Amino acid sequence: MSVAFLFPGQGSQVVGMGKVFAETCPEARAVFAEVDEALGESLSEIMWNGPEDSLTLTANAQPALMAVSLASMRVLEARGVELKASASFVAGHSLGEYSALAAAGSLKIADAARLLRIRGEAMQAAVPVGQGAMAALLGLDFEAARDVAAEAAQGEVCEAANDNAPGQVVVSGHRAAVERAVEIAKGRGARRAVLLPVSAPFHCSLMAPAADAMAEALAKVEIVPPAVPLVCNVLAAPITDPDEIRKRLVEQVTGTVRWRESVGWLAGQGVDTFVEIGAGKVLTGMVKRIAADGTGLAVNAPADVDALLERLNG
């Protein structure tokens, strides 16, 4: 058995996430306290009690999801699951790369929290509200979706932002261009093409100001080689060098999240068990569509920990 640990991105947040681990595991509770201290506010209060619209704010959702992933990791470690001994690789979906790096010891948790707060604020500020949009094009392969985006641009920005799974591509850019992409995709045989309820057009060239902000912020933070390689979003390939990690985290802000290729690469290396650590089961669902022979497990409740231990020890 070969294992990869996966860390979810924005959209997986839900009020109450991580609370059961905080209540039952002091190591998990310490993670939430560390994140609260790093941010100078009680983010955990918003995570556990809402309101939902505050948790959904990009600047809150990003560090909150990282906190839940790292708290879940601490629960596993308390039960004897050491990342380096259990996993051959880590990967994270968009902001999940920061969670993956923190879990693998490459970033300190407090630094990851502050970086994600900066990232969330910078991504939200990069494009005035209402000027950008994202849309999911379902039923088209990546090349077809990219062609749709190029045709829809018409002098504006419309780019492939997320290659999530076979037939599941997200485009991002100026609102009018993305709306054109939805209509073009329907005419090209898309099973479904819909605008997404997001606050900014992530992972496209309109995010260049946010990439500049992250380059400045990442330059000030210590990054060490991770315990196991990170399969990064923009390359769909493993990296371990701290300078390259910085570079790719900056590129990731405007670049395509190549998740389908990343999971495919892992499967090609013999990974047969994909463990999603943190909130939700979004990545587990994607893995089922990409690596049909692989097993996906999500760890976000005590019963999930028991199921993972049984598989790892079985």
C-alpha positions in Angstrom: 0.0 0.0 0.0 1.2 3.5 -0.9 -0.4 6.5 0.6 -0.8 10.2 -0.2 -2.3 12.7 2.2 -4.5 15.3 0.5 -5.6 18.7 1.9 -8.9 20.4 0.8 -9.4 23.9 -0.5 -12.0 26.7 -0.3 -15.6 25.5 -0.6 -15.2 22.7 2.0 -15.8 25.0 5.0 -18.9 24.5 7.2 -19.8 26.0 10.5 -18.8 23.5 13.3 -15.9 22.0 11.4 -13.1 20.7 13.7 -15.1 21.2 16.9 -15.4 17.6 17.8 -11.6 17.2 17.5 -11.0 20.3 19.7 -13.3 18.9 22.3 -11.7 15.4 22.4 -8.0 16.0 21.6 -5.8 18.5 23.4 -3.3 18.5 20.5 -6.0 19.5 18.1 -7.2 22.2 20.5 -3.7 23.6 20.6 -3.7 24.1 16.8 -6.8 26.2 17.0 -5.3 28.3 19.8 -2.1 28.8 17.8 -4.0 30.0 14.8 -6.2 32.3 16.9 -3.0 33.8 18.5 -1.3 34.2 15.1 -4.2 36.1 13.7 -4.9 38.1 16.8 -8.6 37.1 16.9 -10.8 34.1 17.7 -11.2 32.6 14.3 -12.2 29.3 16.1 -15.3 31.1 17.5 -16.4 31.9 13.9 -15.5 28.3 12.7 -17.6 26.6 15.4 -20.5 29.1 15.9 -20.6 31.1 12.7 -22.2 33.2 11.3 -21.8 31.3 8.1 -21.3 34.4 6.0 -18.3 35.4 8.2 -16.7 31.9 7.8 -17.3 32.0 4.0 -15.3 35.3 3.7 -12.1 34.3 1.8 -9.8 35.9 4.4 -11.4 33.7 7.1 -12.2 30.5 5.1 -8.6 30.0 4.0 -6.8 30.0 7.4 -9.8 28.2 9.0 -9.6 25.3 6.6 -5.9 25.0 7.2 -6.5 25.0 10.9 -9.0 22.1 10.6 -6.6 20.1 8.4 -3.7 20.6 10.9 -5.9 19.8 13.9 -7.0 16.6 12.1 -3.3 15.8 11.5 -2.5 16.3 15.2 -5.3 13.8 16.1 -3.8 11.3 13.8 -0.3 11.9 15.2 -1.7 11.4 18.7 -3.0 8.0 17.6 0.5 7.1 16.2 0.1 8.1 12.5 3.3 9.9 11.6 3.1 11.6 8.2 6.6 10.7 7.1 6.2 7.0 8.0 2.7 6.7 6.6 2.6 8.8 3.4 4.9 9.0 0.4 3.5 12.3 -0.8 1.3 15.3 0.2 -0.8 17.5 -2.1 -3.3 20.2 -1.5 -6.1 21.8 -3.6 -5.2 25.6 -3.9 -5.0 26.9 -0.3 -4.6 23.2 0.7 -1.0 23.4 -0.4 -0.3 25.6 2.6 -2.0 22.9 4.8 0.1 20.2 3.2 3.3 22.1 3.7 2.5 22.8 7.3 1.5 19.1 7.9 4.8 18.1 6.4 6.8 20.5 8.6 7.8 22.8 5.8 5.8 25.8 7.2 5.1 26.7 10.8 1.3 26.6 11.5 1.4 30.3 12.7 3.1 31.3 9.5 0.7 29.4 7.3 -2.2 31.1 9.1 -0.8 34.5 8.5 0.1 33.8 4.9 -3.4 32.5 4.2 -5.0 35.6 5.8 -2.8 37.8 3.5 -3.6 35.5 0.6 -7.4 35.7 1.2 -7.4 39.5 1.6 -5.2 40.0 -1.4 -7.2 37.7 -3.7 -10.5 39.5 -2.6 -8.9 42.9 -3.2 -7.4 42.1 -6.6 -10.7 42.5 -8.5 -13.6 44.8 -7.5 -16.7 42.8 -6.4 -19.0 42.1 -9.3 -16.3 42.5 -12.0 -15.1 38.9 -11.9 -16.7 35.4 -11.9 -16.1 31.7 -12.1 -18.1 29.0 -13.7 -18.1 25.2 -13.7 -18.2 23.5 -17.1 -19.3 19.9 -16.6 -19.0 17.2 -19.2 -16.2 18.8 -21.2 -12.6 17.6 -21.1 -9.9 20.1 -20.2 -8.8 20.9 -23.7 -12.4 21.6 -24.8 -13.0 23.8 -21.8 -9.8 25.7 -22.5 -11.0 26.3 -26.1 -14.3 27.5 -24.8 -12.5 30.0 -22.5 -10.3 31.3 -25.3 -13.3 31.8 -27.5 -15.3 33.6 -24.8 -12.5 36.0 -23.8 -13.0 38.4 -26.7 -10.3 40.8 -25.4 -11.2 40.1 -21.7 -9.8 37.5 -19.4 -11.3 34.0 -19.4 -9.0 31.2 -18.4 -9.1 27.6 -17.2 -8.7 27.9 -13.4 -9.3 24.4 -12.1 -8.9 21.1 -13.8 -10.5 19.1 -11.0 -11.5 15.8 -12.5 -12.5 14.3 -15.9 -15.3 16.5 -17.2 -15.1 18.9 -14.3 -13.3 22.2 -15.3 -13.7 25.6 -13.8 -13.1 28.8 -15.8 -12.4 32.2 -14.3 -12.1 35.8 -15.4 -14.1 38.9 -16.2 -17.8 38.4 -15.5 -19.0 39.0 -19.0 -16.4 36.7 -20.5 -17.3 33.9 -18.1 -21.0 34.4 -18.8 -20.1 34.0 -22.5 -18.2 30.8 -21.7 -21.2 29.3 -20.0 -23.3 29.9 -23.2 -20.6 28.6 -25.5 -20.1 25.5 -23.4 -23.8 24.7 -23.5 -23.6 24.8 -27.3 -20.5 22.5 -27.2 -22.3 19.7 -25.4 -21.5 20.5 -21.8 -23.7 18.5 -19.5 -24.0 21.6 -17.3 -22.4 25.0 -17.2 -23.1 27.3 -14.3 -21.8 30.3 -12.5 -20.3 29.6 -9.1 -21.2 31.5 -5.9 -17.7 32.9 -5.4 -16.5 36.4 -4.4 -13.6 36.8 -6.8 -12.2 35.2 -10.0 -9.5 33.0 -8.5 -6.6 31.3 -10.4 -6.6 33.5 -13.4 -4.4 36.4 -14.6 -6.7 39.0 -12.9 -5.1 37.7 -9.6 -1.7 39.2 -10.5 -1.8 41.8 -7.7 -2.5 39.0 -5.2 0.5 37.0 -6.6 2.7 40.1 -6.0 1.4 40.3 -2.4 2.2 36.7 -1.8 5.7 37.0 -3.3 6.4 39.7 -0.8 4.9 37.8 2.1 6.5 34.4 1.3 9.9 36.1 1.0 9.8 36.9 4.7 8.8 33.4 5.9 11.1 30.4 6.7 10.4 27.4 4.5 12.3 24.1 5.0 12.1 21.0 2.9 8.9 19.0 3.6 9.1 15.6 5.2 7.8 14.1 2.0 7.5 15.7 -1.5 4.6 18.1 -2.3 2.9 17.4 -5.6 2.2 21.0 -6.5 -0.8 22.4 -8.3 0.9 24.3 -11.1 3.3 21.5 -12.1 1.4 18.3 -11.2 4.8 17.1 -10.1 6.7 16.7 -6.8 8.9 19.5 -5.3 10.9 19.7 -2.1 13.3 22.7 -2.6 12.2 25.7 -0.4 13.0 28.3 -3.1 10.9 26.4 -5.6 8.1 26.0 -3.1 8.0 29.8 -2.7 8.0 30.3 -6.5 5.3 27.8 -7.1 3.0 29.2 -4.3 3.2 32.5 -6.0 2.5 31.1 -9.5 -0.4 29.1 -8.0 -2.4 32.4 -7.4 -2.8 33.0 -11.1 -2.2 29.5 -12.4 -4.4 26.5 -13.1 -5.0 24.1 -10.3 -4.0 20.9 -12.1 -5.7 18.5 -9.7 -6.7 15.9 -12.2 -3.1 15.5 -13.4 -1.7 15.6 -9.9 -3.9 12.7 -8.7 -3.2 10.9 -11.9 0.6 11.4 -11.4 0.3 10.0 -7.8 -1.7 7.0 -9.1 1.1 6.5 -11.7 3.6 6.3 -8.9 1.7 3.5 -7.3 -0.3 5.5 -4.8 -3.4 3.5 -4.1 -4.7 5.1 -0.9 -5.7 8.8 -0.9 -6.4 10.3 2.6 -8.2 13.6 2.6 -7.4 15.4 5.9 -9.6 18.2 7.0 -13.1 19.5 6.3 -15.5 17.8 3.9 -15.1 15.0 1.3 -14.7 17.1 -1.9 -11.3 15.7 -2.8 -12.3 12.1 -2.0 -15.1 12.5 -4.6 -12.7 13.8 -7.2 -10.2 11.0 -6.5 -12.9 8.4 -7.2 -13.3 9.9 -10.7 -9.6 10.2 -11.4 -8.0 7.1 -9.9 -10.7 4.4 -10.3 -8.5 1.7 -8.7 -7.6 3.9 -5.7 -9.2 4.1 -2.3 -10.2 7.5 -1.0 -10.7 8.1 2.8 -11.8 11.4 4.4 -10.7 12.1 8.0 -12.8 14.7 9.7 -14.5 12.8 12.6 -13.3 10.3 15.2 -14.8 7.3 13.3 -12.8 8.3 10.3 -9.6 8.1 12.4 -10.5 4.6 13.4 -11.2 3.6 9.8 -7.8 5.0 8.6 -5.9 3.2 11.4 -7.6 0.0 10.5 -6.5 0.4 6.8 -3.0 1.5 7.7 -2.5 -1.3 10.1 -4.4 -3.9 8.1 
